[in-house]
Amino acid sequence: MTDLPLDDVTDHLVGVFRDPAILIGIPLALLGALFMSFGAQYQHRGVTKVERLTGTSGSEGLNLRQMAGLLRRPSWVAGTLMLGLAIVCQLSALAFAPLILVQPLGAISLVITTLLNARVSGHKPTRQSITSIVACVGGIFVFVTIAAFVATETPLTHGQLLTVLIMLAIVLVLACAAWLLFRKRAHPLFYIVASGVLYGFVATVAKIVIKRIQTGQFDWMTVICVVGLLAAAGLGAYFVQTAYSVGPPDLVIAGLTVVDPMVAVIIGLTVLKEAETAGAWALVGFGIAGAIAVYGVFSLARNHPQVVSESQELPIRRGSHGDGGPRR
């Protein structure tokens, strides 16, 4: 068999993709998923450590004392730096590859985080939790794969940009209002879903900002986009830290890797009109794949081995061994 020259092999590989820049975006997105996994694990460790040291829970939202304590925890700082690298990798990937391709690749972080958390916590994944993870990852990949086939990237209009900014403002107001009203009895899924929705807007607005900068459209609308992006990222990050105090890191990542890309793709399909030629089969596929992914998140929240084992533990009052005897 005749060996092909290296240049011919490279040209053939690049020709598989419509845009050769995708070959740069894919590894950057995968590297970002790796940093996200380790960053989530270290941040979760820092949050739980601060809760133990302060003797208070962050389930109702981290207070200023707890936030200040996080800044003094090396594990949390290391995790934050890793998440910062994950964001840099994701933004770099968005500069080379479409949003609908970059966002779902973050689902790889769910698998990595699950393995890390199982090793650190000693809670091995059960068959039910593995099934839930497969539903999360499989559903989101099917969802975005369909979008990749029917989506067409078009120039962004002023009206579309204004619509995205109005939607982002509404989401920010609703998220803050819901937190103020229900934070004392909010379910962990509230923080996970809320942060996922916010990060979905962050990814969408980040892609818009990158495209406008690439086309030389850095005007006041772009500045507003940056301000909205920072506000959504800050509030989403706060919700994520609170979620770490009420749930294991792989459950938090599961919500983010499902809700985040789904929100970004839905905005791209409905507001940015990236699927005007999509047929009924695509809409049905979106519904089925999205339902499977959402089921996976709720199922993981119910069947996660760490959550189940903690719920089965008997509460022990402070200053006792649980049998009425004094603490030594």
C-alpha positions, 0 to 999 in steps of 0.5 A, a space after each residue: 500500500 502506498 503511503 500518502 504524503 503528510 500534506 495530503 493526509 492533513 488536507 484530507 482531515 481538514 476537508 472533513 470539516 466545513 471550517 478548518 478552524 473547528 480543528 482548533 476549537 474542538 481541542 480548546 473546548 475539551 481542555 476547558 472541560 478538563 479544567 472545569 472538572 478539576 475546578 469544580 472539585 476543588 471549589 466544592 472542597 473549599 466551600 465545604 471546608 469553610 462551612 465546617 470552619 464557620 459552623 454555618 451552612 450556605 444552603 440559603 446562600 453564602 454570606 459575606 463571612 463565608 465568601 471572605 473565608 473562601 478567599 483564604 482557602 487554597 483549594 477554593 482559590 486553586 479551583 477558581 483559577 482552574 475555572 478561569 482557565 476553563 473560561 479562557 479555553 471556552 472563549 477561545 474555542 468560541 472564536 474558532 468554532 460555532 456555539 452549538 459545537 463548543 457548548 455540548 463538548 462541556 458534557 465531557 466534564 460530567 464524566 470526569 467530575 463523576 470519576 473524580 468525586 467518586 475517588 475523593 468521596 469514596 461513594 462509587 457510582 451506582 447503576 442508577 446514577 450511571 444511567 442518569 449520567 448517560 441520559 444527561 450526556 446522551 440527551 444533550 449530545 443528541 440535542 445539539 447534534 440535531 441542531 448542528 445539522 439544521 443550524 445555519 449561522 447568519 449575520 446578527 441584526 440589531 433587533 436580534 441583539 436587542 432581543 437577547 439583551 432584553 431576555 438577559 435582563 428579564 432572567 437576571 431580575 427573575 433570578 434575583 427575585 426568586 433567590 430573595 423570596 425562596 432562598 430559605 427553602 430553595 431546592 438544590 436544583 434551583 441553584 443548579 438550574 438557575 446557574 445553568 440558565 445564566 451561563 447559557 446566556 453568558 455563552 451566547 452573549 460571549 459569542 455575540 461579543 466575539 463576532 462583533 469584535 471580529 467584524 469591527 463593531 465595538 460600539 455602545 451595544 457591545 459595551 452593554 453586552 459585556 456588562 450584561 455578560 459580567 452580571 450574568 457570570 457573577 450571579 451564576 458563579 454565586 449560585 454555583 458556589 451555593 450549589 456546592 454547599 448543598 450537593 456533590 460537584 458532579 450533580 452541579 456539573 450535570 445541571 450546568 452541562 445540560 441546562 447551559 448548552 440547551 439554553 444557548 442552542 434554544 436562543 440560537 434557534 429561536 432568536 437568532 433564527 439559525 434553524 429556519 429551514 428545520 423540519 418537523 423531525 428536528 423539532 420532535 428530536 429537540 423535544 425528545 433529546 431535551 426531555 431525556 437530558 432533563 430527566 437525567 439531571 432530576 434522576 441523578 439528583 434523586 439517585 446520586 449515591 452521595 446524596 442518598 447516603 447522607 439522607 440516610 444518616 441519622 442527625 446528631 445533635 451538637 455536643 453529643 454522640 447521638 446516644 445522649 452521652 457527653 462529647 469527649 
